[in-house]
Amino acid sequence: MIVGWPTRAHLNKDKIILFPTGSTEQHGKHLVLDTDTFILFEIAKRVAKETNVLVAPPMPFGQSVHHMAFPGTITLSFDTLVNVYIDVCKSLLNHGFDKIVFMNGHGGNTDPISEAIRRVREDTGKIIYALSVGASQKGFGSESLKFIKQETGGHACERDTSVVLYLGERVLINKAEKWKFPNSWTEFYKKYFEPKTKLWISPITRVQYFNEITEIGSLGDPIIASKEKGKQMG
């Protein structure tokens, strides 16, 4: 990070800056509320060091309405988040950056980011880039998940907890719990749940909040997480 006023001399030749976007939301009983933001900022700083680009301060709040049933979660509305992203981008463009790259670590931010970068281009003509940072079974970083043993996951799970342990964040591993079907689920509901994808598969479209799929706030099996697995995934 730059100390003092960043000047044109601080811009790399391609005038690139990374913009980490996370969230402040519950991550089970064992991880901190800023887990997404913490992970993204640490990754962004490592990328910046390797590529000689700058990192903007991380955006700590995201769209987390689906977690609001759990205490501690802070969410911004879709429109508020879009406007914040637009203002940040325009500020960075004003200071001489030519390429802004969103590094997103929270799924709820995906649609607001897409809307924001569309509107920034309409307003300024500048193309803003975005990527989601998070390994998936069939996509980005899939090879790194070969060390993961849980059958299902996706939030405060074996994967997330291992990465946080490796990066040095606070973890109350004695409070971690393995996910199981919520007591409220009927046999009909269980019938349409696909464990490997963590999705409720049904011909009927519906909005689903996180408390409807987990009573403990997390998915997967964080109990078997380890610092070593986090290092291997890194």
N, C-alpha and C positions, 0 to 999 in steps of 0.2 A: 504494500500500500504506500502511496505517496504521502510524505509528511509536508505540510504546507500547501500552497496553491499549486495544483498541477498546471504545467505550462505546455506550450507546443513542443518543447524539447522532450517532454515525457512521452509523447506519442511515438509509437513504433512506426516504421515506414508505411505500414498499411492502415494506420490509425484505427486499430481494433481495440474494443473494450468488451469484457465479459460482464454480464449482468446476472448474478445468481438470484433466483426467485424460489422462495420456500414457503413455509407456512408456520403458524403457531396453533397447534392442535394436539389433542390427546394422542399419545402413542402407548396405549396400554398402561399397566401399573408400574412398568419398569424403566421406561424411557422418558426423556424430558420433552416438554412441549415444543421446543424449537428443533427437534430432531431433523426434519427436512432441511431447514435453513442451515443448521450446523454442517450437515453432510455436504450440501451443495457448496457452501462457502469454502470448506476445506478442499474439496475437489477443484473448485475454480482457482484457488490459490496455487495448487500444484500444477494445473494446466498453464497458468500464467507464468510460473517460474520456468517451465520447460519451453514456452513459446515466446517469451519476452513481450507479453502484452499486459495491459492493466486490468484490474478487477474493480468494478463499481461496488459500493457497499451493498450487501445483500438486502433484498426485500423480505422482511420477516413475516409479513401477513399475506394470506392468500384467500382463495375462495374455499371455505371449509364448512359450509352450511351442513353438509352431511355428517359432520362430527359434533354438531352443537348439542346433542343429547348428553355428551360427556363433559364434565366440568373442566375448565381451563382453556377450552378452545376459543379462539378469536377468529372471526370471519369478516371479510369485506364483501359487500354486494358485488355482483358482476359488473355493474356500471362503474362503481367506485374504483374497482381494481383496474378496469380498462383505462380509466382516466389517469390513474396514478402511473401506470405503465407508459401511457402516451407522454405524460409530463416528464418522466425520467428520460425517455428517449430523446425528446426535443431538447432537454437540458444538455444531454451529452453531445448531441449533434451541434448545438450552439457553441460548445467548447472545443470543437474541432475534430471530434471523432467521426469517422466515416462509416465504420462497420460496427454495429452493436449486435452482440450475440447473447440472446437469452439462454441461460443454463437453468433449466427448470427441474425441480425435484419433487413437485407435487402435482398429482393428476388433476386436481380441481382447478389448477391455473391454466390448463391447456387451452380451453376455449377463450378465456379473457386475453391470453397472449396473442392468439390468432387474430382476434378482433382488433387488438391494439396495433399490431404490426401492419394490418391492412389499412387502418385509418392513418397511421403515420406516413405510409407511402402515398396515400391520397393527398395528405396535407403538405408533404415536403418533397415527394418524389424519391425519397431514400428507401432502400430495401433493408429491412431489419431481419435478422436471422434468429432462429430459435431451435433448440434441441432439448429433448428430454434426457436427463442423465439418470439412468437406472437400468440395471441389467434385467432382461426379460428372457423367458425360457426359449423363445423362438426369434428374438430380435437382438438388439444392441447388448453386447456383453454376455451373450448366452454361454459362451465357453467358461466364463468365470463361475457360473452356477453349478458346475459339475461337483463342487464340494458340498453343496447343500443337500441335506437328507430329508427335510420335511416334505410331506406330500402336497401341501397347499400352503399358501402364505400371501404376502403382499403388503402387510402393514405391521410394523413393530414385531416382525417375525424373526426366524433364524437368520435370514439374509441381512435385514436392517440392523438387528442387534449385533451381529458379528462385525459389520462395518463400523458401527458406533464404538464398539469396544476397541477396535484397531485404531480408530482415529483419536481415541482418548477422551470421549465424552463420558458423562456420568451415567452409570447403569446400575439399577437395583435388581440384579439378576435373581435374587432370592424372592422377588415379587412376580417374576415372569410366570405366565401360565400358558399351557397349550390350548389352542382353540378346540371347541367342541360345538355341536349343534346347540343353538339357544333353546331354552326350555319352552319358549313360545312357539317354536316351529311345529307345525302339524306334519303328519306323514305325507300329505299332499305337497307341502312346501319342500320337504326334504327330497321328494321325487324329482324336482326340477333343479336341484342344486348340483353343480358339477364341481367336485372338490379340486380337481387339477387346475381349473381355471378360476376358481373362487367366484363364479358367476351364477346367478339364478337364471337358468335357461327356461324360458317360457314363451309361448306364442303371444302372450299379452305383455305389452310395454308398460312399465311403471317406474316411478321415481323410487329409488331405494336409499334409505339412510343407513349409516354405519351401525347404529344400534339395533337394526333389524337383522344383521348378520353376525354380530358378536356382542356378547354381554360383558366381555372383559376388555373391550377396546382394541384388541389386537387379533391378528389372524396368523395361522401357522404355528410354529413351535419354537419360540425364543429360548426355551430351556436348554436346547442343545447348541446354542450359539457359542462362539468362542473368538477370542482375539486372533487366533491362528487362521481361522476360516476367513475373517475379515481381511487379513494380510494377503491370503491367497487370492481373494477376489480382487484386491487392489492391484 
